[in-house]
Amino acid sequence: MSTEPYREMQDFLMNHLRLMHYPVAIRYVFDQEELDRFKKEVPHYVPGKALTFCQAEIGARMEGLTVLMEKDRLGCANAKFVFGWKGLDEAEIKSHMKYVRDMEQAEEFVRSKPRLPEGKLLAVVVSPLADAFAEPHVVHFYCDNMQAYHLAVDWMSAMNIHPLKASMTMNSAACGGNVQAYNSKSMNVFMACSGSYNAGKTERGEINVAIPGDQLPLVVERLKKRIADTGGPAITRLGHPFPGADICKNCPLITFKKAGTPEESATA
């Protein structure tokens, strides 16, 4: 299939939302024929050593690489559980003890994580949106607060859904947050977990936005319509070209003066 529509969407989003990172196209591969065809026809990279899922995404969002992640190259037990590549075991429960009250709560919380069907996933492919080899199941944005807000507003308008219900899990932000979007067929907004913050390189405080791939064109069309109607992508300042203009509303009116003594105030 042609990648041109995805390249056009990536260029448009990078330009008008001032994104620092490429949007990451995530494709969950469940079919052996699709995996074999991908390996044969699509130029790609594999992790040199076992990586976490959020580390694999670094290749896509920062280096512009298409990365194939198979089970033996995934070095994160939390992601393996979310992807259905391992079942629930005591080690997985214990790895969450630093977050919770006791083992019982740890097990309850781990069991409540979004998951892909156990034993069905063959591989995960992550790439810049422009290089998506097939329709992405999810498009993952690493962005700042106002970029995330603009994406959320346009998604809610395009899908006619309000309010947006976000889903956050312990210790599985990039892996679990995107699986949640895939399973729920709904946009998800979520913070970095402790693993993705340091291993996945999100020290700038990036916010995660996950949008089902088949819904992204509707979001882009909504953004285009807003630009046509107002002259720019900004919601903070209509018509402005920057989506998060760092200027206070009514700025000239926000002033302060030194207060006098109670006696001075009474005679003022």
ZAKE-531330 format. One line per 8 residues: number of its first residue (from 0); their letters; for each residue x, y, z of N, C-alpha, C. Coordinates in Angstrom, 2 decimals. Atoms other than C-alpha are relative to their C-alpha. Layout:
BEGIN
NUM	a	X Y Z X Y Z X Y Z | ...
***
This chain:
BEGIN
0	mstepyre	0.83 -1.20 0.00 0.00 0.00 0.00 0.87 1.25 0.00 | -0.75 -1.25 0.05 1.07 3.60 -0.54 0.09 0.61 1.40 | -0.19 -0.67 -1.29 2.54 5.41 2.44 -0.28 1.50 -0.10 | 0.15 -1.43 0.21 1.78 8.82 0.92 -1.02 0.66 0.92 | 0.95 -0.64 -0.92 -1.40 9.53 2.96 0.55 0.16 1.41 | -0.56 -0.10 -1.35 0.50 8.81 6.16 1.11 1.04 0.05 | -1.03 -1.04 0.04 3.41 10.99 5.08 -0.63 1.39 0.03 | 0.68 -1.29 0.02 1.02 13.84 4.35 -0.54 0.35 1.39
8	mqdflmnh	0.52 -0.26 -1.35 -0.63 13.47 7.76 1.14 0.33 0.95 | -1.12 -0.29 -0.89 2.75 13.35 9.52 0.53 1.41 -0.24 | -0.52 -1.34 0.31 4.02 16.46 7.71 -0.95 1.08 0.51 | 0.99 -0.99 -0.44 0.80 18.32 8.47 0.01 0.15 1.52 | 0.02 -0.04 -1.46 0.81 17.39 12.17 1.30 0.56 0.56 | -1.28 -0.52 -0.46 4.52 18.07 12.62 0.06 1.51 -0.18 | -0.06 -1.43 0.31 4.13 21.49 11.01 -0.95 0.81 0.87 | 1.01 -0.84 -0.64 0.92 22.73 12.59 -0.08 -0.19 1.52
16	lrlmhypv	-0.03 0.18 -1.46 1.26 21.21 16.08 1.39 0.17 0.57 | -1.39 -0.24 -0.43 5.02 21.89 16.21 0.53 -1.18 0.82 | -0.44 1.19 -0.73 5.70 18.31 17.30 1.52 -0.12 -0.02 | -1.43 0.24 -0.07 9.22 17.51 18.45 0.35 -1.41 -0.48 | -0.23 1.39 0.35 8.87 13.77 17.84 -0.93 -0.43 -1.13 | 0.89 0.58 0.99 7.51 11.82 14.88 -1.14 -0.74 0.70 | 1.06 0.87 -0.51 4.09 10.33 15.60 0.38 -1.45 -0.31 | -0.41 1.40 0.15 4.67 6.59 16.10 -1.19 -0.85 -0.44
24	airyvfdq	1.01 0.93 0.48 2.60 4.20 14.00 0.28 -1.37 0.60 | -0.14 1.30 -0.65 2.04 0.99 15.96 -0.89 -1.00 -0.71 | 0.76 1.07 0.64 0.98 -2.18 14.18 0.23 -1.30 0.78 | -0.08 1.28 -0.68 0.22 -5.31 16.20 -0.22 -1.10 -1.05 | 0.05 1.02 1.05 0.92 -8.31 13.98 -0.43 -1.34 0.61 | 0.54 1.27 -0.49 -1.21 -11.39 14.66 0.04 -1.10 -1.07 | 0.08 0.92 1.13 -0.98 -13.02 11.21 1.39 -0.35 -0.51 | -1.33 0.42 0.42 2.05 -15.07 10.15 0.30 0.44 -1.42
32	eeldrfkk	-0.22 -0.42 1.38 1.58 -14.25 6.48 0.36 1.48 -0.06 | -0.33 -1.43 -0.04 1.60 -10.52 7.26 1.41 0.21 0.52 | -1.35 -0.14 -0.56 4.75 -10.92 9.35 1.06 -0.41 -1.02 | -0.95 0.46 1.01 6.52 -12.91 6.63 0.13 1.02 -1.13 | -0.02 -0.99 1.07 5.55 -10.33 4.00 0.74 1.25 0.45 | -0.71 -1.18 -0.53 6.76 -7.50 6.21 1.50 -0.23 0.00 | -1.43 0.28 -0.08 10.14 -9.14 6.80 0.65 -0.03 -1.38 | -0.54 0.13 1.35 10.58 -9.73 3.07 -0.02 1.32 -0.76
40	evphyvpg	0.23 -1.14 0.86 9.29 -6.45 1.65 0.32 1.36 0.62 | -0.13 -1.31 -0.64 9.75 -3.68 4.24 1.38 0.15 0.64 | -1.29 -0.26 -0.68 13.20 -2.28 5.13 -0.26 0.34 1.47 | 0.26 -0.21 -1.42 13.40 -2.38 8.91 1.23 -0.32 0.84 | -1.06 0.27 -0.96 15.59 -2.62 11.97 -0.55 -0.88 1.11 | 0.36 0.77 -1.19 15.59 -4.95 14.96 0.90 0.46 1.14 | -0.86 -0.40 -1.12 16.90 -4.19 18.46 1.28 -0.83 0.03 | -1.27 0.72 -0.11 20.57 -5.07 18.81 0.05 -0.85 1.24
48	kaltfcqa	0.15 0.75 -1.25 19.82 -6.19 22.35 -1.46 0.11 0.41 | 1.38 -0.05 -0.47 16.58 -6.88 24.15 -0.29 1.36 0.60 | 0.37 -1.33 -0.45 14.81 -3.56 24.77 -1.39 -0.02 0.60 | 1.38 -0.21 -0.40 11.72 -2.32 26.51 -0.76 0.52 -1.22 | 0.79 -0.50 1.12 8.83 -1.36 24.22 0.20 1.50 -0.18 | -0.18 -1.45 0.11 9.25 2.33 25.04 1.37 0.35 -0.54 | -1.30 -0.22 0.61 12.92 2.04 24.10 -0.04 -0.26 -1.50 | 0.14 0.29 1.43 12.00 0.48 20.75 -0.64 1.18 -0.72
56	eigarmeg	0.65 -1.16 0.60 9.77 3.49 20.11 0.97 1.16 -0.22 | -0.99 -1.06 0.20 12.82 5.75 20.44 0.50 -0.03 -1.45 | -0.46 0.12 1.38 13.98 4.39 17.09 -0.95 0.63 -0.98 | 1.00 -0.55 0.90 10.72 5.44 15.46 -0.16 1.50 0.18 | 0.36 -1.40 -0.21 10.05 8.80 17.08 1.19 0.94 -0.05 | -1.17 -0.87 0.01 13.62 10.12 17.32 0.92 -0.21 -1.19 | -0.95 0.29 1.07 15.59 8.36 14.59 -0.67 -0.29 -1.33 | 0.70 0.23 1.25 12.89 7.78 11.99 0.13 -1.41 -0.53
64	ltvlmekd	-0.20 1.39 0.41 13.40 4.00 11.93 -1.29 -0.81 0.13 | 1.05 1.00 -0.15 10.93 1.20 11.34 0.61 -1.17 0.77 | -0.59 1.00 -0.90 11.56 -1.28 14.17 -0.96 -1.16 0.19 | 0.77 1.23 -0.24 10.35 -4.87 14.39 0.35 -0.53 1.38 | -0.20 0.51 -1.36 9.90 -6.06 17.97 -0.70 -1.36 0.11 | 0.55 1.32 -0.25 9.45 -9.80 18.45 0.26 -0.39 1.44 | 0.00 0.38 -1.42 9.10 -11.65 21.73 1.40 -0.12 0.56 | -1.35 0.24 -0.53 12.76 -12.59 22.05 0.81 1.28 0.10
72	rlgcanak	-0.71 -1.27 -0.06 13.79 -8.95 21.60 -0.64 0.97 0.98 | 0.66 -0.85 -0.98 11.45 -7.55 24.23 0.53 -0.33 1.39 | -0.63 0.24 -1.29 13.31 -7.17 27.51 -0.74 0.64 1.15 | 0.81 -0.63 -1.05 10.44 -5.92 29.66 -1.15 -0.94 0.36 | 1.03 0.94 -0.42 8.29 -8.31 31.68 -1.38 0.64 0.03 | 1.30 -0.68 -0.05 5.54 -5.69 32.11 -0.63 0.06 -1.38 | 0.51 -0.07 1.37 5.21 -5.21 28.35 -0.36 -1.39 -0.50 | 0.32 1.36 0.42 5.32 -8.97 27.78 -1.37 -0.44 0.54
80	fvfgwkgl	1.31 0.33 -0.58 2.34 -9.36 30.12 -1.10 0.73 -0.75 | 1.00 -0.79 0.70 0.42 -6.55 28.40 -0.22 -0.52 -1.43 | 0.10 0.50 1.36 1.17 -8.02 24.96 -0.48 -1.44 -0.08 | 0.43 1.40 -0.01 0.03 -11.49 26.04 1.13 -0.97 -0.30 | -1.16 0.86 0.25 3.55 -12.89 25.70 0.45 -0.73 1.26 | -0.22 0.77 -1.23 3.56 -14.15 29.29 -1.25 0.11 0.84 | 1.16 -0.03 -0.89 0.97 -15.00 31.87 0.33 0.70 1.30 | -0.20 -0.61 -1.31 0.52 -13.65 35.35 0.77 -0.96 0.89
88	deaeiksh	-0.78 0.82 -0.92 3.14 -14.94 37.77 0.39 0.84 1.21 | -0.34 -0.68 -1.25 4.47 -14.07 41.20 1.02 1.11 -0.23 | -1.01 -1.02 0.27 7.44 -12.17 39.77 -0.64 1.28 -0.53 | 0.68 -1.16 0.55 5.11 -9.88 37.82 -0.73 0.77 1.09 | 0.72 -0.64 -1.11 3.04 -9.20 40.93 1.00 0.72 0.91 | -0.99 -0.60 -0.90 6.12 -8.56 43.09 0.64 1.24 -0.60 | -0.63 -1.17 0.63 7.49 -6.08 40.54 -0.83 1.26 0.18 | 0.86 -1.16 -0.23 4.56 -3.80 41.43 -0.13 0.34 1.49
96	mkyvrdme	0.15 -0.21 -1.44 5.03 -3.92 45.20 0.40 1.40 0.45 | -0.42 -1.35 -0.41 6.76 -0.53 45.32 -1.10 1.03 -0.23 | 1.07 -0.94 0.30 3.55 1.07 44.06 -1.23 -0.16 0.91 | 1.29 0.34 -0.61 0.92 -0.57 46.23 0.15 -0.37 1.48 | 0.01 0.28 -1.44 -0.12 -1.51 49.78 0.53 -1.39 0.33 | -0.35 1.38 -0.32 0.36 -5.27 49.65 -0.11 -0.86 -1.25 | 0.01 0.92 1.13 0.57 -8.34 47.42 -1.40 -0.16 -0.59 | 1.36 0.17 0.48 -3.19 -8.65 47.21 -0.39 1.14 -0.94
104	qaeefvrs	0.31 -1.14 0.86 -3.54 -5.14 45.81 0.84 -0.04 -1.27 | -0.86 0.09 1.18 -0.58 -5.68 43.48 -0.60 -0.96 -1.02 | 0.60 0.96 0.93 -2.23 -8.75 41.97 -1.27 0.56 -0.63 | 1.24 -0.58 0.51 -5.55 -6.97 41.64 0.29 1.05 -1.08 | -0.32 -1.06 0.94 -3.94 -4.01 39.86 0.60 -0.57 -1.29 | -0.59 0.59 1.19 -1.87 -6.16 37.49 -1.07 -0.68 -0.85 | 1.08 0.68 0.74 -4.93 -8.22 36.55 -0.90 0.98 -0.73 | 0.89 -0.99 0.62 -6.79 -5.02 35.68 0.63 0.73 -1.17
112	kprlpegk	-0.67 -0.69 1.11 -4.24 -3.91 33.07 -0.62 -0.41 -1.34 | 0.43 0.39 1.35 -5.30 -3.78 29.41 1.00 -0.99 -0.58 | -0.88 1.02 0.57 -3.94 -6.80 27.54 -0.48 -0.39 -1.39 | 0.34 0.67 1.25 -3.82 -8.32 24.09 -0.29 -1.46 0.31 | 0.31 1.41 -0.27 -5.15 -11.89 23.80 1.27 -0.82 0.21 | -1.22 0.72 -0.36 -2.63 -14.22 25.40 0.40 -0.99 -1.09 | -0.56 0.94 0.95 -0.39 -16.05 22.97 -0.36 0.24 -1.46 | 0.44 -0.26 1.37 -1.85 -14.45 19.83 0.92 0.93 -0.77
120	llavvvsp	-0.84 -1.00 0.67 0.55 -11.59 19.08 1.30 -0.65 -0.48 | -1.26 0.50 0.56 3.48 -12.44 16.80 1.11 1.04 0.08 | -1.01 -1.06 0.00 5.26 -9.09 16.68 -0.69 1.35 0.08 | 0.46 -1.39 0.03 4.89 -5.34 17.06 0.95 0.78 -0.90 | -0.81 -0.86 0.86 6.08 -2.91 14.40 -0.27 1.44 0.39 | 0.13 -1.43 -0.26 6.75 0.72 15.28 0.80 0.74 -1.06 | -0.66 -0.79 1.03 7.64 3.33 12.69 -0.49 1.42 0.08 | 0.59 -1.32 0.15 7.28 7.02 12.00 -1.29 -0.15 -0.79
128	ladafaep	1.28 0.10 0.69 3.72 7.59 10.82 0.19 0.02 -1.51 | -0.22 -0.13 1.44 5.06 8.55 7.38 0.39 -1.31 -0.66 | -0.49 1.26 0.56 6.51 5.06 6.92 -0.87 -1.19 0.37 | 0.89 1.11 -0.37 3.54 2.99 8.11 -0.20 -0.93 -1.19 | 0.10 0.95 1.11 3.54 -0.17 5.98 -1.42 -0.51 -0.17 | 1.42 0.36 0.04 -0.14 -0.84 6.76 -0.70 0.95 0.96 | 0.72 -0.92 -0.89 -2.89 1.01 8.59 0.42 -0.25 1.45 | -0.41 0.21 -1.40 -1.60 1.58 12.14 -1.21 -0.37 0.85
136	hvvhfycd	1.05 0.28 -0.97 -3.63 0.05 14.91 -0.14 1.19 0.96 | -0.02 -1.16 -0.89 -2.62 3.00 17.10 1.10 0.94 -0.48 | -1.05 -0.99 0.24 -0.71 6.23 16.51 0.31 0.66 1.34 | -0.44 -0.44 -1.32 1.29 7.25 19.58 0.79 1.30 -0.14 | -0.65 -1.31 0.00 2.23 10.91 20.11 0.69 0.22 1.34 | -0.70 -0.52 -1.17 4.86 12.10 22.57 0.00 1.52 -0.16 | 0.16 -1.43 0.23 3.98 15.75 23.03 -0.10 0.76 1.32 | 0.14 -0.79 -1.22 3.67 18.63 25.47 -1.47 0.17 0.35
144	nmqayhla	1.36 -0.11 -0.54 0.59 19.63 27.42 -0.98 0.59 -1.02 | 0.93 -0.66 0.90 -0.95 21.98 24.85 -0.16 -0.74 -1.32 | 0.15 0.85 1.19 -0.20 19.72 21.88 -0.97 -1.13 0.29 | 0.92 1.07 -0.40 -1.97 16.92 23.76 -1.43 0.53 0.09 | 1.33 -0.60 -0.13 -4.87 19.26 24.51 -0.65 0.23 -1.36 | 0.54 -0.25 1.33 -5.27 20.25 20.87 -0.42 -1.31 -0.67 | 0.37 1.30 0.56 -5.24 16.60 19.76 -1.27 -0.53 0.65 | 1.18 0.49 -0.71 -7.80 15.74 22.44 -1.26 0.76 -0.42
152	vdwmsamn	1.16 -0.81 0.39 -10.11 18.62 21.53 -0.47 -0.37 -1.40 | 0.37 0.35 1.38 -10.00 17.76 17.83 -0.56 -1.42 -0.08 | 0.54 1.37 0.00 -10.55 14.05 18.56 -1.43 0.00 0.52 | 1.35 -0.03 -0.56 -13.59 14.77 20.75 -0.99 0.60 -1.00 | 0.88 -0.63 0.98 -15.04 17.07 18.09 -0.23 -0.91 -1.19 | 0.11 0.86 1.18 -14.30 14.70 15.21 -0.85 -1.23 0.27 | 0.70 1.23 -0.34 -15.71 11.67 17.02 -1.35 0.25 0.68 | 1.23 -0.36 -0.71 -18.57 13.56 18.72 -0.12 -0.75 1.33
160	ihplkasm	-0.07 0.67 -1.30 -17.52 12.13 22.10 0.49 1.00 1.04 | -0.41 -0.89 -1.08 -17.35 14.13 25.31 -0.65 -0.46 1.30 | -1.42 -0.32 -0.13 -15.83 13.92 27.84 0.89 -1.16 -0.46 | -0.98 1.03 0.28 -12.70 12.02 26.90 0.35 -0.70 1.30 | -0.34 0.78 -1.20 -12.05 9.22 29.39 1.39 -0.59 -0.17 | -1.39 0.47 0.07 -8.33 8.68 29.91 0.19 -1.22 0.89 | -0.29 1.21 -0.76 -6.82 5.46 31.25 1.48 -0.07 0.30 | -1.39 0.02 -0.44 -3.62 5.30 33.28 0.24 -1.26 0.83
168	tmnsaacg	-0.35 1.19 -0.77 -1.96 2.12 34.58 1.37 0.16 0.61 | -1.31 -0.01 -0.64 0.96 1.53 36.88 1.00 -0.78 -0.85 | -1.15 0.73 0.51 4.28 0.60 35.35 -0.20 -0.56 -1.41 | 0.20 0.50 1.36 3.03 0.16 31.76 -0.60 1.09 -0.89 | 0.57 -1.14 0.71 2.50 3.55 30.16 -0.02 -0.23 -1.51 | -0.04 0.10 1.46 3.69 3.14 26.56 -0.60 -1.30 -0.50 | 0.55 1.28 0.45 2.82 -0.54 26.27 -1.49 -0.08 0.32 | 1.40 0.13 -0.41 -0.43 -0.54 28.26 -0.88 1.12 -0.52
176	gnvqayns	0.81 -1.13 0.44 -1.60 2.93 27.24 -0.44 -0.13 -1.44 | 0.35 0.20 1.40 -1.53 2.04 23.55 -0.91 -1.21 -0.20 | 0.89 1.16 0.06 -3.11 -1.37 24.07 -1.40 0.41 0.44 | 1.31 -0.50 -0.44 -5.90 0.44 25.93 -0.73 0.70 -1.15 | 0.60 -0.68 1.15 -6.51 2.65 22.88 -0.46 -1.01 -1.04 | 0.34 1.04 0.98 -6.51 -0.43 20.64 -1.23 -0.79 0.46 | 1.11 0.81 -0.50 -8.87 -2.45 22.85 -1.30 0.79 0.08 | 1.21 -0.81 -0.23 -11.27 0.40 23.61 -0.47 0.72 -1.25
184	ksmnvfma	0.30 -0.76 1.23 -11.17 1.90 20.09 -0.27 1.47 0.32 | 0.19 -1.37 -0.46 -10.85 5.26 21.80 1.35 0.64 0.28 | -1.21 -0.73 -0.33 -8.23 7.95 22.24 0.33 -0.16 1.47 | -0.45 0.08 -1.38 -6.15 7.69 25.38 1.07 1.06 0.24 | -1.01 -0.98 -0.41 -4.12 10.37 27.19 0.55 -0.48 1.34 | -0.56 0.59 -1.21 -1.69 9.20 29.85 1.41 0.52 0.25 | -1.33 -0.46 -0.40 1.44 10.16 31.75 1.02 -1.10 -0.19 | -1.07 0.99 0.02 4.80 8.44 31.63 -0.04 -0.81 1.28
192	csgsynag	-0.20 0.79 -1.21 5.30 5.57 34.03 1.48 0.11 0.39 | -1.38 -0.12 -0.47 8.52 5.19 36.00 0.98 -0.60 -1.00 | -0.88 0.62 0.98 9.98 2.92 33.31 0.16 0.85 -1.24 | -0.10 -0.77 1.24 9.12 5.00 30.27 0.61 1.37 0.24 | -0.59 -1.30 -0.30 10.24 8.17 32.04 1.51 -0.03 -0.19 | -1.46 0.04 0.12 13.88 7.06 32.25 0.47 -0.89 -1.14 | -0.44 0.90 1.07 14.29 4.02 29.96 -0.49 0.48 -1.36 | 0.58 -0.45 1.25 11.98 5.45 27.30 0.33 1.43 -0.36
200	ktergein	-0.48 -1.34 0.28 13.58 8.89 27.49 -1.14 1.01 -0.15 | 1.03 -1.05 0.01 10.72 11.20 28.44 0.25 1.00 1.12 | -0.36 -0.92 -1.09 12.61 13.46 30.81 -0.47 1.43 -0.24 | 0.54 -1.33 0.25 11.14 16.54 29.12 -1.43 0.13 0.53 | 1.35 -0.04 -0.52 7.84 15.65 30.74 -1.06 -0.18 -1.07 | 0.95 0.22 1.08 6.18 14.53 27.52 -1.26 -0.70 0.50 | 1.28 0.65 -0.26 2.53 13.53 27.67 -0.29 -0.95 -1.15 | 0.32 1.02 1.00 1.38 10.40 25.83 -1.42 0.17 -0.51
208	vaipgdql	1.31 0.00 0.63 -1.50 10.54 23.39 -0.05 -1.18 -0.97 | 0.16 1.15 0.88 -2.71 7.36 21.68 -1.35 0.10 -0.71 | 1.22 -0.11 0.80 -5.26 7.53 18.85 -0.10 -1.20 -0.92 | 0.15 1.11 0.94 -6.64 4.50 16.99 0.28 0.46 -1.43 | -0.47 -0.40 1.32 -5.15 4.55 13.49 -1.10 0.37 -0.97 | 1.07 -0.30 0.95 -8.45 4.53 11.64 -0.74 1.28 0.36 | 0.64 -1.24 -0.42 -9.59 7.60 13.61 0.88 1.23 -0.26 | -0.91 -1.14 0.17 -6.50 9.75 12.99 -0.37 0.87 -1.20
216	plvverlk	0.38 -0.88 1.11 -7.62 10.93 9.51 -1.15 0.94 0.34 | 1.11 -0.86 -0.40 -10.81 12.29 11.09 0.50 1.15 0.87 | -0.58 -1.04 -0.85 -8.75 14.20 13.66 0.75 1.02 -0.86 | -0.74 -0.90 0.89 -6.51 15.65 10.93 -0.96 0.88 -0.79 | 0.98 -0.80 0.75 -9.54 16.73 8.90 -0.64 1.06 0.89 | 0.57 -0.98 -0.93 -10.99 18.43 11.97 0.99 1.15 0.23 | -1.02 -1.03 -0.18 -7.71 20.29 12.53 0.07 0.89 -1.24 | -0.01 -0.78 1.24 -7.68 21.36 8.87 -1.19 0.96 -0.05
224	kriadtgg	1.20 -0.84 0.02 -11.23 22.68 9.21 0.15 1.16 0.98 | -0.21 -1.09 -0.98 -10.32 24.69 12.33 0.94 1.05 -0.56 | -0.95 -0.95 0.58 -7.37 26.23 10.52 -0.67 0.83 -1.08 | 0.70 -0.72 1.06 -9.55 27.13 7.56 -0.98 1.02 0.57 | 1.00 -0.89 -0.60 -12.16 28.69 9.85 0.61 1.16 0.77 | -0.55 -1.01 -0.91 -9.85 30.62 12.19 1.32 0.59 -0.47 | -1.27 -0.52 0.49 -6.60 31.07 10.29 1.22 -0.64 0.62 | -1.14 0.66 -0.63 -4.41 28.92 12.52 -0.45 -1.13 0.89
232	paitrlgh	0.36 1.17 -0.81 -4.29 25.76 14.65 -0.28 0.29 1.47 | 0.05 -0.26 -1.43 -4.21 27.49 18.03 -1.43 0.13 0.51 | 1.24 -0.21 -0.75 -7.13 27.17 20.41 0.22 1.05 1.08 | -0.34 -0.97 -1.04 -5.36 29.25 23.05 -0.14 1.44 -0.50 | 0.15 -1.31 0.62 -5.25 32.25 20.68 -0.46 -0.22 -1.42 | 0.56 0.34 1.30 -7.54 31.86 17.69 0.74 0.69 -1.13 | -0.70 -0.53 1.14 -5.78 32.31 14.38 1.50 -0.02 0.14 | -1.45 0.00 -0.22 -2.33 32.02 15.94 0.60 -1.28 -0.56
240	pfpgadic	-0.60 1.20 0.61 0.06 29.61 14.19 0.62 -0.97 1.00 | -0.63 0.88 -0.99 1.53 28.22 17.42 -1.05 -0.55 0.95 | 1.12 0.59 -0.75 -0.71 25.75 19.29 0.03 0.22 1.50 | -0.03 -0.24 -1.44 0.43 26.74 22.76 0.63 1.32 0.33 | -0.60 -1.32 -0.20 1.18 30.45 22.69 0.13 0.30 1.49 | -0.26 -0.18 -1.43 2.80 31.20 26.05 -0.20 1.46 0.38 | 0.35 -1.39 -0.31 1.02 34.51 26.56 -1.28 -0.02 0.83 | 1.17 -0.01 -0.85 -1.42 35.18 29.39 -1.17 0.68 -0.67
248	kncplitf	1.20 -0.65 0.49 -4.97 35.95 28.41 -0.18 1.33 0.74 | 0.16 -1.34 -0.59 -5.68 39.68 29.02 1.28 0.45 0.71 | -1.28 -0.24 -0.66 -1.99 40.07 29.81 0.17 1.42 0.54 | -0.19 -1.36 -0.54 -1.99 43.92 30.18 -0.78 0.26 1.28 | 0.82 -0.22 -1.20 -4.63 43.61 32.92 0.54 -0.72 1.23 | -0.52 0.75 -1.14 -2.61 41.25 35.08 1.18 0.77 0.57 | -1.03 -0.83 -0.63 -0.69 43.72 37.23 -0.18 -0.04 1.51 | 0.03 0.01 -1.46 0.14 44.06 40.91 0.64 1.30 0.50
256	kkagtpee	-0.62 -1.16 -0.61 0.95 46.99 43.18 0.18 -0.26 1.49 | -0.31 0.19 -1.40 2.42 47.21 46.65 -1.15 0.50 0.86 | 1.10 -0.39 -0.88 -0.24 47.29 49.35 0.51 0.95 1.08 | -0.36 -0.92 -1.08 -0.20 50.15 51.85 -0.35 -0.59 1.36 | 0.40 0.42 -1.34 -0.70 49.93 55.60 -1.52 0.04 0.10 | 1.45 -0.06 -0.17 -4.26 49.38 56.86 -0.52 1.45 0.08 | 0.41 -1.39 -0.11 -4.42 53.15 57.72 0.01 0.68 -1.37 | -0.08 -0.59 1.32 -3.30 54.16 54.22 -1.14 -0.50 -0.91
264	sata	1.08 0.56 0.80 -5.81 51.77 52.63 -1.34 0.64 0.36 | 1.27 -0.56 -0.43 -8.61 53.28 54.72 -0.22 1.41 -0.54 | 0.14 -1.38 0.47 -7.89 56.81 53.49 0.18 0.14 -1.51 | -0.25 -0.05 1.44 -7.13 55.84 49.88 -1.29 0.24 -0.78
***
